[in-house]
Amino acid sequence: MRDGNMIVEISCFEVWKRLSEYVDDDLPPDLKIRLRDHFARCQHCTALLDGTRNVVALIGDEQAFDLPSGAGQRITSALERRIAEDRETAG
């Protein structure tokens, strides 16, 4: 979304919600630009993007692998904590 010639900033929380669509290149052009601009400024979201791309590459690899027991829950818990922190900071 643009405000005149200025790009409206997007929050980390919004980036996290749209990350999958960004990786899949399934976003409207204006939102894609906003996320790209955010990644240029935010090391945390850039690290998450890089990690997501790595996971996609690993999953796309024909070699199967098993995650350690409880890894999915630990990842989900860490993301939920991070989202809650972002909401507290923004609020």
PyMOL Python script that loads the backbone (N, CA, C, O; Angstrom):
from pymol import cmd

cmd.read_pdbstr("""\
ATOM      1  N   MET A   1       0.860  -1.172   0.000  1.00  0.00           N
ATOM      2  CA  MET A   1       0.000   0.000   0.000  1.00  0.00           C
ATOM      3  C   MET A   1       0.900   1.227   0.000  1.00  0.00           C
ATOM      4  O   MET A   1       1.889   1.282   0.730  1.00  0.00           O
ATOM      5  N   ARG A   2       0.555   2.201  -0.814  1.00  0.00           N
ATOM      6  CA  ARG A   2       1.352   3.418  -0.885  1.00  0.00           C
ATOM      7  C   ARG A   2       0.543   4.597  -0.394  1.00  0.00           C
ATOM      8  O   ARG A   2      -0.665   4.684  -0.613  1.00  0.00           O
ATOM      9  N   ASP A   3       1.234   5.499   0.272  1.00  0.00           N
ATOM     10  CA  ASP A   3       0.635   6.737   0.747  1.00  0.00           C
ATOM     11  C   ASP A   3       1.307   7.850  -0.045  1.00  0.00           C
ATOM     12  O   ASP A   3       2.363   8.339   0.355  1.00  0.00           O
ATOM     13  N   GLY A   4       0.708   8.259  -1.168  1.00  0.00           N
ATOM     14  CA  GLY A   4       1.364   9.194  -2.076  1.00  0.00           C
ATOM     15  C   GLY A   4       2.525   8.465  -2.713  1.00  0.00           C
ATOM     16  O   GLY A   4       2.329   7.437  -3.361  1.00  0.00           O
ATOM     17  N   ASN A   5       3.734   8.978  -2.542  1.00  0.00           N
ATOM     18  CA  ASN A   5       4.931   8.316  -3.056  1.00  0.00           C
ATOM     19  C   ASN A   5       5.655   7.514  -1.983  1.00  0.00           C
ATOM     20  O   ASN A   5       6.673   6.878  -2.257  1.00  0.00           O
ATOM     21  N   MET A   6       5.124   7.547  -0.754  1.00  0.00           N
ATOM     22  CA  MET A   6       5.771   6.875   0.359  1.00  0.00           C
ATOM     23  C   MET A   6       5.169   5.485   0.566  1.00  0.00           C
ATOM     24  O   MET A   6       3.950   5.319   0.502  1.00  0.00           O
ATOM     25  N   ILE A   7       6.015   4.496   0.811  1.00  0.00           N
ATOM     26  CA  ILE A   7       5.540   3.146   1.103  1.00  0.00           C
ATOM     27  C   ILE A   7       5.210   3.069   2.586  1.00  0.00           C
ATOM     28  O   ILE A   7       6.023   3.451   3.428  1.00  0.00           O
ATOM     29  N   VAL A   8       4.013   2.575   2.906  1.00  0.00           N
ATOM     30  CA  VAL A   8       3.579   2.458   4.288  1.00  0.00           C
ATOM     31  C   VAL A   8       4.304   1.275   4.919  1.00  0.00           C
ATOM     32  O   VAL A   8       4.315   0.172   4.372  1.00  0.00           O
ATOM     33  N   GLU A   9       4.912   1.523   6.085  1.00  0.00           N
ATOM     34  CA  GLU A   9       5.695   0.494   6.771  1.00  0.00           C
ATOM     35  C   GLU A   9       4.805  -0.663   7.217  1.00  0.00           C
ATOM     36  O   GLU A   9       3.631  -0.474   7.536  1.00  0.00           O
ATOM     37  N   ILE A  10       5.378  -1.851   7.234  1.00  0.00           N
ATOM     38  CA  ILE A  10       4.672  -3.056   7.645  1.00  0.00           C
ATOM     39  C   ILE A  10       5.355  -3.607   8.901  1.00  0.00           C
ATOM     40  O   ILE A  10       6.576  -3.515   9.029  1.00  0.00           O
ATOM     41  N   SER A  11       4.586  -4.173   9.819  1.00  0.00           N
ATOM     42  CA  SER A  11       5.142  -4.678  11.085  1.00  0.00           C
ATOM     43  C   SER A  11       5.721  -6.080  10.906  1.00  0.00           C
ATOM     44  O   SER A  11       5.396  -6.790   9.954  1.00  0.00           O
ATOM     45  N   CYS A  12       6.586  -6.459  11.843  1.00  0.00           N
ATOM     46  CA  CYS A  12       7.138  -7.813  11.846  1.00  0.00           C
ATOM     47  C   CYS A  12       6.001  -8.842  11.925  1.00  0.00           C
ATOM     48  O   CYS A  12       6.030  -9.863  11.238  1.00  0.00           O
ATOM     49  N   PHE A  13       5.026  -8.567  12.751  1.00  0.00           N
ATOM     50  CA  PHE A  13       3.898  -9.487  12.892  1.00  0.00           C
ATOM     51  C   PHE A  13       3.216  -9.733  11.550  1.00  0.00           C
ATOM     52  O   PHE A  13       2.910 -10.874  11.206  1.00  0.00           O
ATOM     53  N   GLU A  14       2.981  -8.672  10.798  1.00  0.00           N
ATOM     54  CA  GLU A  14       2.347  -8.810   9.475  1.00  0.00           C
ATOM     55  C   GLU A  14       3.263  -9.567   8.513  1.00  0.00           C
ATOM     56  O   GLU A  14       2.796 -10.367   7.702  1.00  0.00           O
ATOM     57  N   VAL A  15       4.558  -9.313   8.607  1.00  0.00           N
ATOM     58  CA  VAL A  15       5.522 -10.035   7.762  1.00  0.00           C
ATOM     59  C   VAL A  15       5.439 -11.524   8.049  1.00  0.00           C
ATOM     60  O   VAL A  15       5.399 -12.339   7.128  1.00  0.00           O
ATOM     61  N   TRP A  16       5.412 -11.883   9.342  1.00  0.00           N
ATOM     62  CA  TRP A  16       5.363 -13.296   9.709  1.00  0.00           C
ATOM     63  C   TRP A  16       4.098 -13.956   9.178  1.00  0.00           C
ATOM     64  O   TRP A  16       4.135 -15.107   8.743  1.00  0.00           O
ATOM     65  N   LYS A  17       2.980 -13.238   9.210  1.00  0.00           N
ATOM     66  CA  LYS A  17       1.727 -13.797   8.705  1.00  0.00           C
ATOM     67  C   LYS A  17       1.781 -14.011   7.196  1.00  0.00           C
ATOM     68  O   LYS A  17       1.115 -14.907   6.677  1.00  0.00           O
ATOM     69  N   ARG A  18       2.561 -13.205   6.488  1.00  0.00           N
ATOM     70  CA  ARG A  18       2.600 -13.239   5.021  1.00  0.00           C
ATOM     71  C   ARG A  18       3.833 -13.941   4.456  1.00  0.00           C
ATOM     72  O   ARG A  18       4.005 -13.995   3.238  1.00  0.00           O
ATOM     73  N   LEU A  19       4.685 -14.472   5.316  1.00  0.00           N
ATOM     74  CA  LEU A  19       5.955 -15.039   4.875  1.00  0.00           C
ATOM     75  C   LEU A  19       5.779 -16.170   3.860  1.00  0.00           C
ATOM     76  O   LEU A  19       6.479 -16.212   2.849  1.00  0.00           O
ATOM     77  N   SER A  20       4.865 -17.064   4.122  1.00  0.00           N
ATOM     78  CA  SER A  20       4.638 -18.185   3.207  1.00  0.00           C
ATOM     79  C   SER A  20       4.216 -17.689   1.825  1.00  0.00           C
ATOM     80  O   SER A  20       4.693 -18.184   0.804  1.00  0.00           O
ATOM     81  N   GLU A  21       3.320 -16.708   1.808  1.00  0.00           N
ATOM     82  CA  GLU A  21       2.878 -16.151   0.529  1.00  0.00           C
ATOM     83  C   GLU A  21       4.035 -15.453  -0.195  1.00  0.00           C
ATOM     84  O   GLU A  21       4.125 -15.501  -1.421  1.00  0.00           O
ATOM     85  N   TYR A  22       4.912 -14.809   0.570  1.00  0.00           N
ATOM     86  CA  TYR A  22       6.067 -14.134  -0.023  1.00  0.00           C
ATOM     87  C   TYR A  22       7.006 -15.164  -0.661  1.00  0.00           C
ATOM     88  O   TYR A  22       7.459 -14.984  -1.792  1.00  0.00           O
ATOM     89  N   VAL A  23       7.291 -16.235   0.068  1.00  0.00           N
ATOM     90  CA  VAL A  23       8.177 -17.280  -0.444  1.00  0.00           C
ATOM     91  C   VAL A  23       7.569 -17.928  -1.686  1.00  0.00           C
ATOM     92  O   VAL A  23       8.285 -18.269  -2.628  1.00  0.00           O
ATOM     93  N   ASP A  24       6.252 -18.098  -1.686  1.00  0.00           N
ATOM     94  CA  ASP A  24       5.559 -18.692  -2.826  1.00  0.00           C
ATOM     95  C   ASP A  24       5.324 -17.701  -3.965  1.00  0.00           C
ATOM     96  O   ASP A  24       4.775 -18.067  -5.005  1.00  0.00           O
ATOM     97  N   ASP A  25       5.739 -16.447  -3.772  1.00  0.00           N
ATOM     98  CA  ASP A  25       5.533 -15.377  -4.754  1.00  0.00           C
ATOM     99  C   ASP A  25       4.045 -15.247  -5.096  1.00  0.00           C
ATOM    100  O   ASP A  25       3.659 -15.159  -6.262  1.00  0.00           O
ATOM    101  N   ASP A  26       3.228 -15.238  -4.039  1.00  0.00           N
ATOM    102  CA  ASP A  26       1.779 -15.193  -4.194  1.00  0.00           C
ATOM    103  C   ASP A  26       1.202 -13.987  -3.444  1.00  0.00           C
ATOM    104  O   ASP A  26       0.291 -14.132  -2.628  1.00  0.00           O
ATOM    105  N   LEU A  27       1.739 -12.802  -3.729  1.00  0.00           N
ATOM    106  CA  LEU A  27       1.289 -11.563  -3.089  1.00  0.00           C
ATOM    107  C   LEU A  27       1.016 -10.505  -4.155  1.00  0.00           C
ATOM    108  O   LEU A  27       1.618 -10.531  -5.229  1.00  0.00           O
ATOM    109  N   PRO A  28       0.108  -9.575  -3.857  1.00  0.00           N
ATOM    110  CA  PRO A  28      -0.067  -8.435  -4.757  1.00  0.00           C
ATOM    111  C   PRO A  28       1.244  -7.637  -4.805  1.00  0.00           C
ATOM    112  O   PRO A  28       1.969  -7.589  -3.812  1.00  0.00           O
ATOM    113  N   PRO A  29       1.550  -7.019  -5.937  1.00  0.00           N
ATOM    114  CA  PRO A  29       2.824  -6.297  -6.089  1.00  0.00           C
ATOM    115  C   PRO A  29       3.094  -5.262  -4.999  1.00  0.00           C
ATOM    116  O   PRO A  29       4.234  -5.143  -4.550  1.00  0.00           O
ATOM    117  N   ASP A  30       2.080  -4.507  -4.559  1.00  0.00           N
ATOM    118  CA  ASP A  30       2.320  -3.472  -3.549  1.00  0.00           C
ATOM    119  C   ASP A  30       2.723  -4.074  -2.205  1.00  0.00           C
ATOM    120  O   ASP A  30       3.587  -3.530  -1.519  1.00  0.00           O
ATOM    121  N   LEU A  31       2.104  -5.193  -1.824  1.00  0.00           N
ATOM    122  CA  LEU A  31       2.448  -5.851  -0.562  1.00  0.00           C
ATOM    123  C   LEU A  31       3.835  -6.492  -0.663  1.00  0.00           C
ATOM    124  O   LEU A  31       4.596  -6.486   0.304  1.00  0.00           O
ATOM    125  N   LYS A  32       4.153  -7.034  -1.813  1.00  0.00           N
ATOM    126  CA  LYS A  32       5.468  -7.622  -2.034  1.00  0.00           C
ATOM    127  C   LYS A  32       6.568  -6.561  -1.847  1.00  0.00           C
ATOM    128  O   LYS A  32       7.612  -6.845  -1.260  1.00  0.00           O
ATOM    129  N   ILE A  33       6.333  -5.358  -2.340  1.00  0.00           N
ATOM    130  CA  ILE A  33       7.284  -4.259  -2.196  1.00  0.00           C
ATOM    131  C   ILE A  33       7.446  -3.900  -0.723  1.00  0.00           C
ATOM    132  O   ILE A  33       8.562  -3.671  -0.256  1.00  0.00           O
ATOM    133  N   ARG A  34       6.336  -3.851   0.007  1.00  0.00           N
ATOM    134  CA  ARG A  34       6.396  -3.513   1.431  1.00  0.00           C
ATOM    135  C   ARG A  34       7.213  -4.546   2.207  1.00  0.00           C
ATOM    136  O   ARG A  34       8.021  -4.186   3.064  1.00  0.00           O
ATOM    137  N   LEU A  35       7.003  -5.829   1.907  1.00  0.00           N
ATOM    138  CA  LEU A  35       7.765  -6.869   2.580  1.00  0.00           C
ATOM    139  C   LEU A  35       9.237  -6.780   2.198  1.00  0.00           C
ATOM    140  O   LEU A  35      10.106  -6.908   3.061  1.00  0.00           O
ATOM    141  N   ARG A  36       9.525  -6.565   0.937  1.00  0.00           N
ATOM    142  CA  ARG A  36      10.913  -6.431   0.488  1.00  0.00           C
ATOM    143  C   ARG A  36      11.615  -5.281   1.228  1.00  0.00           C
ATOM    144  O   ARG A  36      12.759  -5.415   1.663  1.00  0.00           O
ATOM    145  N   ASP A  37      10.915  -4.161   1.359  1.00  0.00           N
ATOM    146  CA  ASP A  37      11.470  -3.013   2.084  1.00  0.00           C
ATOM    147  C   ASP A  37      11.699  -3.354   3.559  1.00  0.00           C
ATOM    148  O   ASP A  37      12.697  -2.943   4.150  1.00  0.00           O
ATOM    149  N   HIS A  38      10.773  -4.104   4.140  1.00  0.00           N
ATOM    150  CA  HIS A  38      10.916  -4.505   5.545  1.00  0.00           C
ATOM    151  C   HIS A  38      12.149  -5.399   5.710  1.00  0.00           C
ATOM    152  O   HIS A  38      12.937  -5.204   6.635  1.00  0.00           O
ATOM    153  N   PHE A  39      12.315  -6.377   4.816  1.00  0.00           N
ATOM    154  CA  PHE A  39      13.470  -7.276   4.900  1.00  0.00           C
ATOM    155  C   PHE A  39      14.783  -6.497   4.787  1.00  0.00           C
ATOM    156  O   PHE A  39      15.784  -6.876   5.395  1.00  0.00           O
ATOM    157  N   ALA A  40      14.780  -5.426   4.021  1.00  0.00           N
ATOM    158  CA  ALA A  40      15.988  -4.614   3.860  1.00  0.00           C
ATOM    159  C   ALA A  40      16.388  -3.929   5.172  1.00  0.00           C
ATOM    160  O   ALA A  40      17.557  -3.593   5.367  1.00  0.00           O
ATOM    161  N   ARG A  41      15.420  -3.722   6.068  1.00  0.00           N
ATOM    162  CA  ARG A  41      15.672  -3.017   7.327  1.00  0.00           C
ATOM    163  C   ARG A  41      15.714  -3.930   8.551  1.00  0.00           C
ATOM    164  O   ARG A  41      16.305  -3.564   9.567  1.00  0.00           O
ATOM    165  N   CYS A  42      15.106  -5.096   8.476  1.00  0.00           N
ATOM    166  CA  CYS A  42      14.912  -5.926   9.676  1.00  0.00           C
ATOM    167  C   CYS A  42      15.703  -7.238   9.583  1.00  0.00           C
ATOM    168  O   CYS A  42      15.371  -8.127   8.798  1.00  0.00           O
ATOM    169  N   GLN A  43      16.744  -7.335  10.393  1.00  0.00           N
ATOM    170  CA  GLN A  43      17.579  -8.539  10.393  1.00  0.00           C
ATOM    171  C   GLN A  43      16.824  -9.768  10.901  1.00  0.00           C
ATOM    172  O   GLN A  43      17.045 -10.879  10.419  1.00  0.00           O
ATOM    173  N   HIS A  44      15.939  -9.568  11.869  1.00  0.00           N
ATOM    174  CA  HIS A  44      15.194 -10.702  12.431  1.00  0.00           C
ATOM    175  C   HIS A  44      14.292 -11.339  11.372  1.00  0.00           C
ATOM    176  O   HIS A  44      14.271 -12.561  11.219  1.00  0.00           O
ATOM    177  N   CYS A  45      13.559 -10.515  10.656  1.00  0.00           N
ATOM    178  CA  CYS A  45      12.658 -11.051   9.633  1.00  0.00           C
ATOM    179  C   CYS A  45      13.443 -11.625   8.457  1.00  0.00           C
ATOM    180  O   CYS A  45      13.018 -12.603   7.843  1.00  0.00           O
ATOM    181  N   THR A  46      14.589 -11.017   8.142  1.00  0.00           N
ATOM    182  CA  THR A  46      15.431 -11.548   7.074  1.00  0.00           C
ATOM    183  C   THR A  46      15.951 -12.925   7.457  1.00  0.00           C
ATOM    184  O   THR A  46      16.007 -13.822   6.615  1.00  0.00           O
ATOM    185  N   ALA A  47      16.332 -13.104   8.721  1.00  0.00           N
ATOM    186  CA  ALA A  47      16.792 -14.415   9.192  1.00  0.00           C
ATOM    187  C   ALA A  47      15.665 -15.440   9.101  1.00  0.00           C
ATOM    188  O   ALA A  47      15.895 -16.587   8.716  1.00  0.00           O
ATOM    189  N   LEU A  48      14.452 -15.029   9.453  1.00  0.00           N
ATOM    190  CA  LEU A  48      13.303 -15.924   9.351  1.00  0.00           C
ATOM    191  C   LEU A  48      13.036 -16.287   7.890  1.00  0.00           C
ATOM    192  O   LEU A  48      12.742 -17.443   7.583  1.00  0.00           O
ATOM    193  N   LEU A  49      13.135 -15.313   6.993  1.00  0.00           N
ATOM    194  CA  LEU A  49      12.962 -15.569   5.562  1.00  0.00           C
ATOM    195  C   LEU A  49      14.011 -16.563   5.071  1.00  0.00           C
ATOM    196  O   LEU A  49      13.679 -17.522   4.375  1.00  0.00           O
ATOM    197  N   ASP A  50      15.270 -16.341   5.429  1.00  0.00           N
ATOM    198  CA  ASP A  50      16.339 -17.244   5.004  1.00  0.00           C
ATOM    199  C   ASP A  50      16.103 -18.652   5.535  1.00  0.00           C
ATOM    200  O   ASP A  50      16.274 -19.632   4.810  1.00  0.00           O
ATOM    201  N   GLY A  51      15.710 -18.748   6.804  1.00  0.00           N
ATOM    202  CA  GLY A  51      15.427 -20.054   7.397  1.00  0.00           C
ATOM    203  C   GLY A  51      14.267 -20.755   6.703  1.00  0.00           C
ATOM    204  O   GLY A  51      14.311 -21.961   6.464  1.00  0.00           O
ATOM    205  N   THR A  52      13.233 -19.988   6.385  1.00  0.00           N
ATOM    206  CA  THR A  52      12.068 -20.559   5.690  1.00  0.00           C
ATOM    207  C   THR A  52      12.470 -21.084   4.321  1.00  0.00           C
ATOM    208  O   THR A  52      12.069 -22.177   3.921  1.00  0.00           O
ATOM    209  N   ARG A  53      13.263 -20.296   3.609  1.00  0.00           N
ATOM    210  CA  ARG A  53      13.736 -20.747   2.286  1.00  0.00           C
ATOM    211  C   ARG A  53      14.588 -22.007   2.415  1.00  0.00           C
ATOM    212  O   ARG A  53      14.506 -22.899   1.571  1.00  0.00           O
ATOM    213  N   ASN A  54      15.407 -22.087   3.468  1.00  0.00           N
ATOM    214  CA  ASN A  54      16.217 -23.286   3.681  1.00  0.00           C
ATOM    215  C   ASN A  54      15.345 -24.508   3.944  1.00  0.00           C
ATOM    216  O   ASN A  54      15.609 -25.591   3.422  1.00  0.00           O
ATOM    217  N   VAL A  55      14.309 -24.330   4.754  1.00  0.00           N
ATOM    218  CA  VAL A  55      13.390 -25.438   5.039  1.00  0.00           C
ATOM    219  C   VAL A  55      12.697 -25.894   3.761  1.00  0.00           C
ATOM    220  O   VAL A  55      12.575 -27.093   3.511  1.00  0.00           O
ATOM    221  N   VAL A  56      12.248 -24.945   2.958  1.00  0.00           N
ATOM    222  CA  VAL A  56      11.589 -25.292   1.692  1.00  0.00           C
ATOM    223  C   VAL A  56      12.552 -26.075   0.800  1.00  0.00           C
ATOM    224  O   VAL A  56      12.161 -27.056   0.167  1.00  0.00           O
ATOM    225  N   ALA A  57      13.815 -25.639   0.753  1.00  0.00           N
ATOM    226  CA  ALA A  57      14.815 -26.346  -0.051  1.00  0.00           C
ATOM    227  C   ALA A  57      15.046 -27.758   0.481  1.00  0.00           C
ATOM    228  O   ALA A  57      15.163 -28.707  -0.294  1.00  0.00           O
ATOM    229  N   LEU A  58      15.110 -27.893   1.818  1.00  0.00           N
ATOM    230  CA  LEU A  58      15.310 -29.223   2.406  1.00  0.00           C
ATOM    231  C   LEU A  58      14.130 -30.141   2.134  1.00  0.00           C
ATOM    232  O   LEU A  58      14.309 -31.314   1.807  1.00  0.00           O
ATOM    233  N   ILE A  59      12.939 -29.609   2.270  1.00  0.00           N
ATOM    234  CA  ILE A  59      11.742 -30.423   2.046  1.00  0.00           C
ATOM    235  C   ILE A  59      11.644 -30.826   0.581  1.00  0.00           C
ATOM    236  O   ILE A  59      11.190 -31.923   0.254  1.00  0.00           O
ATOM    237  N   GLY A  60      12.075 -29.931  -0.288  1.00  0.00           N
ATOM    238  CA  GLY A  60      12.052 -30.231  -1.718  1.00  0.00           C
ATOM    239  C   GLY A  60      13.103 -31.245  -2.130  1.00  0.00           C
ATOM    240  O   GLY A  60      13.016 -31.836  -3.206  1.00  0.00           O
ATOM    241  N   ASP A  61      14.102 -31.448  -1.269  1.00  0.00           N
ATOM    242  CA  ASP A  61      15.140 -32.436  -1.531  1.00  0.00           C
ATOM    243  C   ASP A  61      14.496 -33.809  -1.442  1.00  0.00           C
ATOM    244  O   ASP A  61      13.618 -34.033  -0.608  1.00  0.00           O
ATOM    245  N   GLU A  62      14.919 -34.708  -2.280  1.00  0.00           N
ATOM    246  CA  GLU A  62      14.295 -36.033  -2.318  1.00  0.00           C
ATOM    247  C   GLU A  62      14.656 -36.903  -1.120  1.00  0.00           C
ATOM    248  O   GLU A  62      14.035 -37.942  -0.899  1.00  0.00           O
ATOM    249  N   GLN A  63      15.644 -36.490  -0.354  1.00  0.00           N
ATOM    250  CA  GLN A  63      16.011 -37.269   0.823  1.00  0.00           C
ATOM    251  C   GLN A  63      15.081 -36.907   1.974  1.00  0.00           C
ATOM    252  O   GLN A  63      14.943 -35.734   2.320  1.00  0.00           O
ATOM    253  N   ALA A  64      14.453 -37.900   2.558  1.00  0.00           N
ATOM    254  CA  ALA A  64      13.550 -37.668   3.695  1.00  0.00           C
ATOM    255  C   ALA A  64      14.351 -37.636   4.990  1.00  0.00           C
ATOM    256  O   ALA A  64      15.393 -38.280   5.108  1.00  0.00           O
ATOM    257  N   PHE A  65      13.854 -36.886   5.942  1.00  0.00           N
ATOM    258  CA  PHE A  65      14.487 -36.838   7.246  1.00  0.00           C
ATOM    259  C   PHE A  65      13.418 -36.661   8.303  1.00  0.00           C
ATOM    260  O   PHE A  65      12.344 -36.125   8.030  1.00  0.00           O
ATOM    261  N   ASP A  66      13.711 -37.109   9.498  1.00  0.00           N
ATOM    262  CA  ASP A  66      12.783 -36.982  10.625  1.00  0.00           C
ATOM    263  C   ASP A  66      13.262 -35.880  11.552  1.00  0.00           C
ATOM    264  O   ASP A  66      14.451 -35.775  11.853  1.00  0.00           O
ATOM    265  N   LEU A  67      12.319 -35.060  12.000  1.00  0.00           N
ATOM    266  CA  LEU A  67      12.642 -34.056  13.006  1.00  0.00           C
ATOM    267  C   LEU A  67      12.724 -34.734  14.371  1.00  0.00           C
ATOM    268  O   LEU A  67      12.030 -35.720  14.621  1.00  0.00           O
ATOM    269  N   PRO A  68      13.565 -34.211  15.243  1.00  0.00           N
ATOM    270  CA  PRO A  68      13.624 -34.773  16.600  1.00  0.00           C
ATOM    271  C   PRO A  68      12.268 -34.657  17.280  1.00  0.00           C
ATOM    272  O   PRO A  68      11.479 -33.764  16.970  1.00  0.00           O
ATOM    273  N   SER A  69      12.010 -35.555  18.197  1.00  0.00           N
ATOM    274  CA  SER A  69      10.757 -35.546  18.938  1.00  0.00           C
ATOM    275  C   SER A  69      10.535 -34.196  19.618  1.00  0.00           C
ATOM    276  O   SER A  69      11.421 -33.690  20.307  1.00  0.00           O
ATOM    277  N   GLY A  70       9.366 -33.622  19.425  1.00  0.00           N
ATOM    278  CA  GLY A  70       9.009 -32.363  20.064  1.00  0.00           C
ATOM    279  C   GLY A  70       9.500 -31.120  19.342  1.00  0.00           C
ATOM    280  O   GLY A  70       9.218 -30.008  19.788  1.00  0.00           O
ATOM    281  N   ALA A  71      10.225 -31.274  18.240  1.00  0.00           N
ATOM    282  CA  ALA A  71      10.774 -30.108  17.530  1.00  0.00           C
ATOM    283  C   ALA A  71       9.658 -29.202  17.009  1.00  0.00           C
ATOM    284  O   ALA A  71       9.763 -27.979  17.102  1.00  0.00           O
ATOM    285  N   GLY A  72       8.603 -29.785  16.469  1.00  0.00           N
ATOM    286  CA  GLY A  72       7.502 -28.980  15.946  1.00  0.00           C
ATOM    287  C   GLY A  72       6.866 -28.121  17.029  1.00  0.00           C
ATOM    288  O   GLY A  72       6.563 -26.952  16.794  1.00  0.00           O
ATOM    289  N   GLN A  73       6.664 -28.686  18.205  1.00  0.00           N
ATOM    290  CA  GLN A  73       6.070 -27.944  19.321  1.00  0.00           C
ATOM    291  C   GLN A  73       7.004 -26.848  19.796  1.00  0.00           C
ATOM    292  O   GLN A  73       6.552 -25.749  20.119  1.00  0.00           O
ATOM    293  N   ARG A  74       8.308 -27.128  19.846  1.00  0.00           N
ATOM    294  CA  ARG A  74       9.270 -26.101  20.272  1.00  0.00           C
ATOM    295  C   ARG A  74       9.298 -24.939  19.285  1.00  0.00           C
ATOM    296  O   ARG A  74       9.365 -23.778  19.690  1.00  0.00           O
ATOM    297  N   ILE A  75       9.247 -25.244  18.010  1.00  0.00           N
ATOM    298  CA  ILE A  75       9.236 -24.188  16.987  1.00  0.00           C
ATOM    299  C   ILE A  75       7.969 -23.349  17.114  1.00  0.00           C
ATOM    300  O   ILE A  75       8.025 -22.119  17.089  1.00  0.00           O
ATOM    301  N   THR A  76       6.833 -24.016  17.250  1.00  0.00           N
ATOM    302  CA  THR A  76       5.560 -23.306  17.387  1.00  0.00           C
ATOM    303  C   THR A  76       5.559 -22.427  18.634  1.00  0.00           C
ATOM    304  O   THR A  76       5.115 -21.281  18.578  1.00  0.00           O
ATOM    305  N   SER A  77       6.043 -22.943  19.746  1.00  0.00           N
ATOM    306  CA  SER A  77       6.094 -22.168  20.995  1.00  0.00           C
ATOM    307  C   SER A  77       6.997 -20.949  20.849  1.00  0.00           C
ATOM    308  O   SER A  77       6.652 -19.861  21.310  1.00  0.00           O
ATOM    309  N   ALA A  78       8.149 -21.125  20.213  1.00  0.00           N
ATOM    310  CA  ALA A  78       9.071 -20.010  20.018  1.00  0.00           C
ATOM    311  C   ALA A  78       8.435 -18.924  19.152  1.00  0.00           C
ATOM    312  O   ALA A  78       8.576 -17.737  19.447  1.00  0.00           O
ATOM    313  N   LEU A  79       7.739 -19.318  18.092  1.00  0.00           N
ATOM    314  CA  LEU A  79       7.064 -18.332  17.235  1.00  0.00           C
ATOM    315  C   LEU A  79       5.957 -17.616  17.993  1.00  0.00           C
ATOM    316  O   LEU A  79       5.798 -16.403  17.854  1.00  0.00           O
ATOM    317  N   GLU A  80       5.184 -18.352  18.799  1.00  0.00           N
ATOM    318  CA  GLU A  80       4.110 -17.729  19.572  1.00  0.00           C
ATOM    319  C   GLU A  80       4.662 -16.718  20.574  1.00  0.00           C
ATOM    320  O   GLU A  80       4.085 -15.646  20.757  1.00  0.00           O
ATOM    321  N   ARG A  81       5.788 -17.058  21.228  1.00  0.00           N
ATOM    322  CA  ARG A  81       6.428 -16.120  22.163  1.00  0.00           C
ATOM    323  C   ARG A  81       6.889 -14.869  21.415  1.00  0.00           C
ATOM    324  O   ARG A  81       6.704 -13.747  21.886  1.00  0.00           O
ATOM    325  N   ARG A  82       7.476 -15.073  20.272  1.00  0.00           N
ATOM    326  CA  ARG A  82       7.987 -13.943  19.481  1.00  0.00           C
ATOM    327  C   ARG A  82       6.847 -13.036  19.028  1.00  0.00           C
ATOM    328  O   ARG A  82       6.982 -11.813  19.071  1.00  0.00           O
ATOM    329  N   ILE A  83       5.741 -13.605  18.599  1.00  0.00           N
ATOM    330  CA  ILE A  83       4.583 -12.831  18.166  1.00  0.00           C
ATOM    331  C   ILE A  83       4.024 -12.043  19.349  1.00  0.00           C
ATOM    332  O   ILE A  83       3.670 -10.873  19.205  1.00  0.00           O
ATOM    333  N   ALA A  84       3.943 -12.687  20.527  1.00  0.00           N
ATOM    334  CA  ALA A  84       3.438 -11.990  21.725  1.00  0.00           C
ATOM    335  C   ALA A  84       4.353 -10.829  22.092  1.00  0.00           C
ATOM    336  O   ALA A  84       3.868  -9.757  22.455  1.00  0.00           O
ATOM    337  N   GLU A  85       5.661 -11.021  22.004  1.00  0.00           N
ATOM    338  CA  GLU A  85       6.620  -9.940  22.283  1.00  0.00           C
ATOM    339  C   GLU A  85       6.418  -8.781  21.315  1.00  0.00           C
ATOM    340  O   GLU A  85       6.439  -7.616  21.714  1.00  0.00           O
ATOM    341  N   ASP A  86       6.219  -9.109  20.036  1.00  0.00           N
ATOM    342  CA  ASP A  86       6.023  -8.068  19.022  1.00  0.00           C
ATOM    343  C   ASP A  86       4.750  -7.274  19.303  1.00  0.00           C
ATOM    344  O   ASP A  86       4.729  -6.052  19.156  1.00  0.00           O
ATOM    345  N   ARG A  87       3.696  -7.968  19.704  1.00  0.00           N
ATOM    346  CA  ARG A  87       2.440  -7.276  20.024  1.00  0.00           C
ATOM    347  C   ARG A  87       2.617  -6.351  21.219  1.00  0.00           C
ATOM    348  O   ARG A  87       2.098  -5.235  21.223  1.00  0.00           O
ATOM    349  N   GLU A  88       3.352  -6.812  22.239  1.00  0.00           N
ATOM    350  CA  GLU A  88       3.593  -5.988  23.433  1.00  0.00           C
ATOM    351  C   GLU A  88       4.406  -4.748  23.073  1.00  0.00           C
ATOM    352  O   GLU A  88       4.117  -3.652  23.555  1.00  0.00           O
ATOM    353  N   THR A  89       5.404  -4.916  22.240  1.00  0.00           N
ATOM    354  CA  THR A  89       6.251  -3.810  21.828  1.00  0.00           C
ATOM    355  C   THR A  89       5.472  -2.804  20.994  1.00  0.00           C
ATOM    356  O   THR A  89       5.647  -1.595  21.145  1.00  0.00           O
ATOM    357  N   ALA A  90       4.608  -3.309  20.108  1.00  0.00           N
ATOM    358  CA  ALA A  90       3.836  -2.441  19.213  1.00  0.00           C
ATOM    359  C   ALA A  90       2.690  -1.755  19.954  1.00  0.00           C
ATOM    360  O   ALA A  90       2.268  -0.666  19.565  1.00  0.00           O
ATOM    361  N   GLY A  91       2.185  -2.377  21.009  1.00  0.00           N
ATOM    362  CA  GLY A  91       0.995  -1.894  21.683  1.00  0.00           C
ATOM    363  C   GLY A  91       1.257  -0.887  22.702  1.00  0.00           C
ATOM    364  O   GLY A  91       0.325  -0.400  23.343  1.00  0.00           O
TER     365      GLY A  91
END
""", "prot")
cmd.dss("prot")
cmd.show_as("cartoon", "prot")
cmd.util.cbc("prot")
cmd.orient("prot")
